[in-house]
């Protein structure tokens, strides 16, 4: 045991804080492993369950942009919008206007997932593509609605930017 502690103190001293994955954090590698295992199980299940349909009706290259926009909109909805706060609440606390993971271990790891737009995007893509492969008509409908939502988000952001520029120019 003393040897392990000596190695830890030597290696910890040689690493920067950015290199430490879980030191001084309320999450263990096993918590992240469980989240990864769930993602891989869902991905594998989707591939196995939809392999015949995917062979006859694959996702076309022209669908990738709408799927990407739908993934953006879905991850934004889940991770940031008030209407999904009920789903985030067990895992995410709002402190001084900032969303922070709450709790320890798996609860905290899920909170990290829900506050990471890129991470949430991977899960959203799994759902959007999975629906498209499992039920093409429903998948295209949901993708269209979510992609239109994303286009609206970009349009609204552009409008706010133009209004701010106009106010700056006139003020």
N, C-alpha and C positions, 0 to 999 in steps of 0.2 A: 504494500500500500504506500509506503514511504517513497518507493521508486516511482510510482505513478504520479504522486503529488510533485515530486522533483521534476519529472518530465513536463507535467502541466505548467508548472511555474516557469520553466525554461522556455517552453514553446509559447506560452501566453505572452511572455515578455518580448518575444521576437516578432509577434504579430501585431498589426495595427488593429484598432477597434473596428475598422471597417471589414476586416477579414474574419472577425468572430461572427459565427452564424447565430448562436443562441446564448453566449455568455451574457449574464446579467439580464436575460430576457425571460419572460414567463412561458416560453414555449420550448419544447424538447424536439429533437429531430424526429422522434416517433410520431409526433402530432402532424408534422408536415408529410411524413411518409404515409400516414393514413389518408390525408387529403389527396395525395398523389395516387394512392391505390384506388380510391373511389373514382377519381377522374379516369384512370386507365381502365378500370372495370366498366365504366359507362362507355368509354370510347370503344373498347373491345366488343362490348355487347351491341353497340350500334353497328359496328362493322359486320359482325356475324349476322345480326337480325336483318340487315338491309342489303346484304351482298347480292342477292338475286335481283332485287329491284335496281340497285346501283349499277348492275351490269347492263340492264335494259334501258334505264333512264338516269344516266349519270349526271352529276352536277356539271353543267357546261361552263366554259370559261367566261361566257357573257353573264353568268349569274354571280360571279365572284364579287363584283363591285356592289350590287344590291345586298348580297349576303354580308359583305364587310360593313356596309352602312347599317344594316339591321343589327349586326353584332355590336356596333358602336352604340346604337340607340338602346338596345337591351341592357348592355352593361352600364350605361349612364342611368337608365331607369332604376335598375336594381341598386347601384352604388351611390346615387346622388339625389334622386327625386324624393320629395316628401311622401308621395303615395306609396312608396316601398319602405318607408321608415319602420313599419311594423315588422318587416322581415329582418331588417338590420338590427333592431333594438336589442335582442338578446346578446348580440356580439359586438356592437359598436356604440360607444358613448360619444356625445357631442360636448366638447369642452372648449369654451371660448370660441364657439363657431367652427371649430375643427373637429372632424370625425376621427376618433381614436379607437383602436381595438380595446375591448374590455375583457376582464377576467384573466384566467391563466390557461395554459396548455391548449387543448383543442379549441376551446371557446375563443381564446386570443388569436389562435392561428386562423380560425374562420373569420374573425374580425379583421385580421390583416388582409385576407382575401377580399372581403367586402369593401375595403378602403383602397384597394389597388385596382385602378381602372384596367390596366393591362392584364392583370391576373384574371379579373372578372370577365374580361373580353374573351379569354380562352374558353372559359366555361360557357359563356353566351354563344360563342361560335359552335361549340359542341351541340348545344340545344337547337340552334337555328339550322345547322347542317343536318343534324339527326332528324328533325321534323321534316325537312325537305326530302330526305331519302326515305323516311318511313311513310310519309303521306305527301306526295309531291304537290297536290293541289292545295292542301292546307299549308304546306311549307312555303309555297310561292305567295299565298295570300298573306301569311304572317310576315314574310320577308318584305313584301311590298308595303305593308302598313308600317313596319319598323323603319324601312329605308326612307319612306316619306317623312316619318318623324325625325329622322336624322337630317334630311334636307331642310326641314322646317327649323331645326336647331341651328344649322349653319346660316340659314336666311335670317333668323332672329338675331344671331350674333353679328352678322354683317350689318343689319339695320341699326343695332345699338352702336356699333363702331362708327357708322356714318353719322348718326345723330351726335355722338360725342365729338367727332371731328368738326361738324357744323357748328356746334356750340363753342368749341375752342376758337374757330375762325371768326365767329361773330363777337366773341367776348374779349 
